[in-house]
Amino acid sequence: MARVSSVCMSLCVALLLAPCALAQYPTKPIRLVVPFPAGGGADFTARVVAQPVSQALGQTIVVDDRGGGDGAVAGVLVMNAAPDGYTLFFATNSPMSAVPTLHRNPPYDPLKDFTPITTICRFTFFLFTTPSLPVHNVKELIEYAKANPGKLNYGTGNTTAIIASAQMKALAGVDMQQIPYKGDAATTADMLGGRIQLAFMAMVPGYAQAKEGRLRMLAVLLQRRTALAPDVPTLTEAGLPGVTIAPWGGLFGPAKMPRAVVQRLSREFNAALQRADVRAQLTSQGIEAEGSTPQQLAAFTGEQIGLWRRIIREANIPVE
């Protein structure tokens, strides 16, 4: 009887202390896993946003870059971590949209195996072409592609480029040849070398080449124009509505995180995203700060997965 009472007493103490433990969160450094190598847009964004959040929480946020498998390596690591708020995932559309739709047996379900916390940003992608291509806008590009079926080569250095290009081809009804690359740097190099004529790429490094006149920007892959290139129209403005892929980043944790921890993290990250210095640093690299509630991020993640599945099916993109 005494043993039962002791067990009950221990359980009661644990239950009483649990809220206190959550109220004290965090009590040690937090690991923020990024699904790409250091030096890229995701790594840059994570470090810029983590700094003010670290100050607000009173604990260091350590950025841990884990590239591989379109973000699946990092995703699996976070999925298997303890859901205590000390391992977080700065996920993009690669691990959260590409992995579950481009693979027959994905290692996780983004909607079941993670806890959404807040949207972080949108990455600015442009449709770049070479100056040697006799087109100056999207309408002329489509007309040229239709007049020269199969003669244009387009590069794809990431999953966003693959899906956006497939959607553009389907909507425009054009025949172009895909040349795959491992990243935008290699894509840019071959555009400058003349092997390919166009590509959807992130702002870095193509933007600098466009400023020097070595590449041309026909449209931006956003719902509105960017202040970095206000003269460059959106695809909808350029006459090609319907390309709805969104290069984005968001904050997640393992499934079943405590609600109080999620709310604290969401509040602090959203506050950081409103800071003028944070927004200025991100904007300088073609990254638009954008926060949300956990519920909004969950809904958006589900919508994007559905969109990717539809485009992959309609464009007959092979699933591995």
JOQUI-V114839 format. One record per residue. N is the residue number from 1. RES is the residue in three letters. PHI is phi in whole degrees, 0 to 359 (* if undefined). PSI is psi in degrees with one decimal (none if undefined). D_FIRST is the distance of its C-alpha to the first C-alpha in Angstrom with 1 decimal. Layout:
<<N,RES,PHI,PSI,D_FIRST> <N,RES,PHI,PSI,D_FIRST>>
//
This chain:
<<1,MET,*,-40.9,0.0> <2,ALA,297,-35.9,3.8> <3,ARG,293,-40.8,5.4> <4,VAL,297,-42.8,5.2> <5,SER,298,-38.1,6.3> <6,SER,295,-41.9,8.6> <7,VAL,296,-44.6,10.0> <8,CYS,298,-40.7,10.7> <9,MET,296,-42.1,12.3> <10,SER,296,-40.2,14.3> <11,LEU,295,-42.6,15.5> <12,CYS,297,-41.9,16.6> <13,VAL,297,-42.5,18.4> <14,ALA,298,-42.0,20.1> <15,LEU,294,-35.8,21.2> <16,LEU,288,-34.5,22.6> <17,LEU,280,-22.8,24.4> <18,ALA,303,-49.3,25.9> <19,PRO,299,-34.9,28.7> <20,CYS,295,-40.8,29.5> <21,ALA,298,-41.8,30.0> <22,LEU,294,-38.1,32.3> <23,ALA,295,-28.3,34.1> <24,GLN,274,-7.7,34.9> <25,TYR,301,135.3,36.3> <26,PRO,263,153.6,38.1> <27,THR,246,3.7,37.0> <28,LYS,205,169.0,39.0> <29,PRO,301,151.9,42.2> <30,ILE,249,136.9,42.5> <31,ARG,262,126.9,44.3> <32,LEU,249,106.7,46.8> <33,VAL,274,128.5,47.9> <34,VAL,249,132.0,51.5> <35,PRO,276,20.6,52.7> <36,PHE,218,163.2,56.1> <37,PRO,297,161.4,57.8> <38,ALA,297,149.3,58.4> <39,GLY,101,-13.4,61.6> <40,GLY,271,-177.4,61.5> <41,GLY,296,-38.2,61.1> <42,ALA,293,-44.5,57.4> <43,ASP,298,-44.7,56.8> <44,PHE,301,-48.3,59.1> <45,THR,299,-46.1,57.4> <46,ALA,302,-43.5,53.9> <47,ARG,290,-38.7,55.0> <48,VAL,295,-45.2,57.0> <49,VAL,284,-33.3,54.1> <50,ALA,295,-31.7,51.4> <51,GLN,300,-53.9,53.1> <52,PRO,291,-29.8,52.8> <53,VAL,292,-38.0,49.3> <54,SER,302,-43.9,48.2> <55,GLN,296,-41.6,49.6> <56,ALA,292,-36.3,47.9> <57,LEU,275,-18.9,44.5> <58,GLY,77,18.2,44.9> <59,GLN,220,148.6,44.2> <60,THR,290,137.8,46.6> <61,ILE,254,115.4,47.0> <62,VAL,265,119.1,48.1> <63,VAL,279,125.5,50.4> <64,ASP,241,103.1,49.8> <65,ASP,278,119.8,52.7> <66,ARG,229,82.8,51.8> <67,GLY,283,164.6,54.8> <68,GLY,127,139.0,55.2> <69,GLY,64,36.9,55.1> <70,ASP,57,28.7,56.2> <71,GLY,98,-4.9,53.1> <72,ALA,294,-33.8,50.7> <73,VAL,300,-48.0,49.8> <74,ALA,293,-39.6,48.5> <75,GLY,300,-44.4,46.9> <76,VAL,295,-40.0,44.8> <77,LEU,301,-47.6,43.7> <78,VAL,291,-41.7,42.5> <79,MET,304,-37.6,41.0> <80,ASN,271,-1.5,38.7> <81,ALA,281,161.2,37.8> <82,ALA,295,135.7,34.5> <83,PRO,278,51.7,34.9> <84,ASP,254,3.5,34.2> <85,GLY,89,3.2,37.8> <86,TYR,259,-1.9,38.9> <87,THR,228,115.7,40.9> <88,LEU,240,162.9,43.6> <89,PHE,232,114.4,46.4> <90,PHE,272,89.6,50.0> <91,ALA,267,151.2,51.0> <92,THR,240,-175.0,54.5> <93,ASN,292,-15.0,55.9> <94,SER,294,-59.7,56.2> <95,PRO,289,-26.6,52.5> <96,MET,263,-17.8,51.6> <97,SER,241,-45.5,54.7> <98,ALA,288,-46.8,56.6> <99,VAL,301,-47.0,53.7> <100,PRO,285,-11.7,52.3> <101,THR,248,-24.5,55.8> <102,LEU,263,1.0,57.9> <103,HIS,235,135.1,55.6> <104,ARG,292,-35.7,54.7> <105,ASN,234,72.3,51.3> <106,PRO,296,148.9,50.2> <107,PRO,283,-6.0,47.1> <108,TYR,200,166.4,45.4> <109,ASP,248,112.7,45.7> <110,PRO,303,-28.0,46.6> <111,LEU,273,-17.2,45.2> <112,LYS,248,-28.8,41.8> <113,ASP,261,3.9,41.1> <114,PHE,222,156.9,41.9> <115,THR,255,117.1,41.1> <116,PRO,288,141.4,44.4> <117,ILE,240,-55.6,44.8> <118,THR,194,148.4,48.5> <119,THR,292,148.3,52.0> <120,ILE,248,-45.1,53.8> <121,CYS,195,172.6,57.4> <122,ARG,239,134.8,60.3> <123,PHE,267,135.8,62.4> <124,THR,276,117.4,66.2> <125,PHE,249,143.1,67.9> <126,PHE,243,155.5,71.7> <127,LEU,268,108.7,74.0> <128,PHE,261,147.1,76.3> <129,THR,225,165.5,79.7> <130,THR,274,146.2,82.4> <131,PRO,298,-23.0,85.5> <132,SER,289,-19.2,87.6> <133,LEU,283,124.7,86.2> <134,PRO,282,55.6,88.7> <135,VAL,223,148.0,86.2> <136,HIS,233,0.3,85.2> <137,ASN,204,172.5,82.6> <138,VAL,295,-38.6,80.3> <139,LYS,300,-44.5,82.9> <140,GLU,293,-34.8,85.4> <141,LEU,297,-45.3,82.7> <142,ILE,296,-43.7,82.0> <143,GLU,298,-41.3,85.8> <144,TYR,294,-43.0,86.4> <145,ALA,297,-38.4,83.6> <146,LYS,291,-33.7,84.9> <147,ALA,281,-15.8,88.4> <148,ASN,228,63.8,87.2> <149,PRO,301,131.9,84.5> <150,GLY,76,2.1,82.5> <151,LYS,262,-15.2,84.3> <152,LEU,266,136.7,81.8> <153,ASN,253,130.3,79.0> <154,TYR,241,143.7,75.8> <155,GLY,264,149.7,73.1> <156,THR,227,109.8,69.3> <157,GLY,258,1.0,67.3> <158,ASN,197,173.3,63.9> <159,THR,292,-31.2,62.2> <160,THR,298,-44.5,63.3> <161,ALA,296,-37.7,66.9> <162,ILE,298,-49.2,66.4> <163,ILE,287,-42.6,65.2> <164,ALA,297,-40.7,67.5> <165,SER,294,-41.5,70.5> <166,ALA,296,-41.6,69.6> <167,GLN,294,-41.2,69.3> <168,MET,297,-44.8,72.5> <169,LYS,300,-42.7,74.4> <170,ALA,293,-43.6,73.2> <171,LEU,291,-38.1,74.1> <172,ALA,276,-18.4,77.5> <173,GLY,68,44.2,78.4> <174,VAL,242,156.8,79.5> <175,ASP,249,110.6,79.5> <176,MET,226,157.0,78.5> <177,GLN,260,128.3,77.3> <178,GLN,276,134.6,73.9> <179,ILE,239,110.2,73.7> <180,PRO,280,146.4,70.1> <181,TYR,224,163.7,69.2> <182,LYS,258,76.1,66.3> <183,GLY,109,162.3,66.3> <184,ASP,284,-23.9,68.8> <185,ALA,297,-45.7,70.5> <186,ALA,292,-36.6,71.9> <187,THR,299,-47.1,72.7> <188,THR,299,-43.5,74.7> <189,ALA,301,-42.3,76.5> <190,ASP,285,-27.0,77.8> <191,MET,294,-44.2,78.8> <192,LEU,294,-30.4,80.9> <193,GLY,276,-9.7,82.3> <194,GLY,93,2.9,83.3> <195,ARG,287,-35.9,81.2> <196,ILE,237,158.9,79.3> <197,GLN,249,-17.5,80.6> <198,LEU,203,161.1,77.5> <199,ALA,188,146.5,73.8> <200,PHE,275,124.2,70.9> <201,MET,218,156.4,69.5> <202,ALA,294,166.3,67.4> <203,MET,301,-43.6,69.4> <204,VAL,265,127.1,69.2> <205,PRO,257,2.0,71.5> <206,GLY,296,-31.9,73.9> <207,TYR,300,-43.8,74.3> <208,ALA,297,-38.7,76.1> <209,GLN,293,-37.0,78.4> <210,ALA,293,-38.4,79.2> <211,LYS,298,-29.6,80.1> <212,GLU,271,-0.2,82.6> <213,GLY,83,9.8,84.1> <214,ARG,270,-16.7,83.0> <215,LEU,225,167.1,80.7> <216,ARG,233,137.0,80.8> <217,MET,257,117.6,77.9> <218,LEU,266,-31.3,78.5> <219,ALA,198,160.6,75.2> <220,VAL,250,140.1,71.8> <221,LEU,270,62.4,68.7> <222,LEU,221,167.0,67.1> <223,GLN,280,-13.4,67.2> <224,ARG,216,162.0,69.3> <225,ARG,294,155.1,71.7> <226,THR,260,145.3,70.6> <227,ALA,295,-20.5,72.0> <228,LEU,291,-30.8,72.7> <229,ALA,217,71.0,75.3> <230,PRO,296,-18.9,76.1> <231,ASP,275,-9.4,79.2> <232,VAL,271,120.3,77.2> <233,PRO,283,162.9,76.3> <234,THR,286,166.4,73.2> <235,LEU,297,-35.7,73.7> <236,THR,296,-46.2,73.8> <237,GLU,297,-30.7,76.5> <238,ALA,280,-1.1,78.3> <239,GLY,101,12.7,78.6> <240,LEU,231,71.7,75.7> <241,PRO,289,154.2,72.8> <242,GLY,111,-12.7,69.8> <243,VAL,279,102.3,68.6> <244,THR,249,11.0,65.1> <245,ILE,294,136.6,63.3> <246,ALA,238,108.7,61.5> <247,PRO,288,114.0,60.9> <248,TRP,220,167.6,57.7> <249,GLY,224,143.9,54.8> <250,GLY,212,162.6,51.3> <251,LEU,256,127.0,48.0> <252,PHE,228,165.5,44.9> <253,GLY,226,179.8,41.5> <254,PRO,299,160.2,39.2> <255,ALA,299,151.7,37.7> <256,LYS,68,36.6,34.7> <257,MET,288,148.6,35.4> <258,PRO,300,138.3,33.6> <259,ARG,300,-39.7,35.9> <260,ALA,297,-38.0,36.1> <261,VAL,291,-42.6,37.3> <262,VAL,300,-45.0,39.8> <263,GLN,295,-39.7,41.2> <264,ARG,295,-46.8,41.5> <265,LEU,295,-43.0,43.4> <266,SER,299,-42.3,45.5> <267,ARG,296,-44.8,46.5> <268,GLU,288,-38.9,47.5> <269,PHE,290,-38.6,49.4> <270,ASN,295,-37.7,51.3> <271,ALA,296,-41.6,52.2> <272,ALA,297,-38.4,53.5> <273,LEU,291,-15.0,55.6> <274,GLN,270,-9.5,57.3> <275,ARG,290,135.9,58.6> <276,ALA,298,-38.4,62.3> <277,ASP,292,-37.7,62.2> <278,VAL,294,-46.6,59.7> <279,ARG,297,-38.8,61.8> <280,ALA,294,-42.5,65.0> <281,GLN,297,-42.7,63.7> <282,LEU,292,-44.4,62.5> <283,THR,300,-35.0,65.7> <284,SER,298,-20.9,67.8> <285,GLN,250,16.3,66.4> <286,GLY,74,32.7,66.7> <287,ILE,238,126.2,63.0> <288,GLU,257,119.2,62.3> <289,ALA,295,136.3,59.1> <290,GLU,204,108.0,57.2> <291,GLY,267,176.7,53.7> <292,SER,192,176.4,51.6> <293,THR,274,162.7,48.3> <294,PRO,302,-37.8,45.7> <295,GLN,294,-39.6,46.5> <296,GLN,294,-40.4,50.2> <297,LEU,295,-40.3,49.7> <298,ALA,299,-45.1,47.7> <299,ALA,295,-42.5,50.4> <300,PHE,296,-42.2,53.2> <301,THR,300,-44.4,51.6> <302,GLY,296,-40.8,51.4> <303,GLU,298,-43.3,55.0> <304,GLN,294,-38.8,56.3> <305,ILE,298,-43.8,54.7> <306,GLY,298,-40.4,56.3> <307,LEU,296,-46.0,59.6> <308,TRP,299,-42.9,59.6> <309,ARG,299,-41.0,58.9> <310,ARG,294,-44.7,61.8> <311,ILE,295,-42.6,64.2> <312,ILE,299,-41.6,63.2> <313,ARG,293,-47.5,63.9> <314,GLU,291,-32.3,67.1> <315,ALA,268,0.6,68.5> <316,ASN,57,40.4,67.5> <317,ILE,284,127.2,65.8> <318,PRO,296,137.6,64.4> <319,VAL,257,127.6,60.6> <320,GLU,274,none,59.4>>
//
